[in-house]
Amino acid sequence: MTTRRSFVKKAGAGLLAMGASSALFSEELLAAADPVKKTPKEDLFKVSMAGYTFRNFDIDKTIEMLKRVNVNYLCIKDFHLPLKSTQEECDAFQAKLKSNGITGYGVGPIYMDKSLNQIDEAFEYAKRAGVKIIVGIPRYEDLPYVDKKVKEYNFHYAIHIHGPDNPLYPNAKNVWDNVNKLDPRIGMCLDIGHDTRDGFNPTDDLKKYYTRVFDIHIKDVTASGKQGTTCEMGRGVIDIPAFVKMLRKVKYAGACSLEHEKDYRDPFPGVCESIGYFKGVMDATG
């Protein structure tokens, strides 16, 4: 497993070795050690942001922070664009994102665990918002109705997994077991942090269930049990390099949205570190 600590240890060992002999500082050896930079192949997946990360900030401040970390895709939350928004309000919202170089690619997570009306409302909301993917949390018994709506609207529906804190969809296997016989446009939003906290390996689960993975929440957590909490990417227990390699292996072409749940009053430092780490891993493993 490749971790931040192992990277640092290797770098430190290299510096010590260089200090052992002044000959290593010759121009010839330094030139030979300088790697030839190559342009990495463009990935199919996109680095994005889950709107929930900025739950304490309005859309203008959210846009400002997205631009500062060079993230151009956003999964829209209803505190930025309310569920009851009119078509004109949805159009204006998307126009504001577009004028700032940002694409609002989906909506959610949206809870739909009380009535079928919530499902109807969510599909109409997504239609007005001009997106083709809904991240949702329906009741198990309402999945046949979700199946009907997916066929009607031709949307992808990604069920958000919630780890050990919520009896609805705690892990990727649970979602797969409940949807694999339904319309192929019904799948999951693979939250790699919650999947880990429920005792699973998100890299293995991506490999197993990738045909039903339509959205991904990227994050890191401090432990692989219920006690685990969100931390900056690269500081926790998830093997991010292995996960990125699996994204490429299965040719995942959706969004990898950072959902940073730490320091919600001041998330920006953690967002910067996490996005920087994830993009660094993409470059290093490309």
Secondary structure, DSSP 4 states (H G I P E B T S, - for coil): ---HHHHHHHHHHHHHHHHT-GGGGSHHHHHHHSPPP-PPPPPSSEEEEEGGGGTTS-HHHHHHHHHHTT--EEEEPTTTS-TT--HHHHHHHHHHHHHTT-EEEEEEEEEE-S-HHHHHHHHHHHHHHT-SEEEEEE-GGGHHHHHHHHHHHT-EEEEEP-GGG-SS--SHHHHHHHHTTS-TTEEEEEEHHHHHHTT--HHHHHHHHGGGEEEEEE-EES-SSTT--EE-TTSSSS-HHHHHHHHHHTT--SEEEE---SSTTS-HHHHHHHHHHHHHHHHHH-
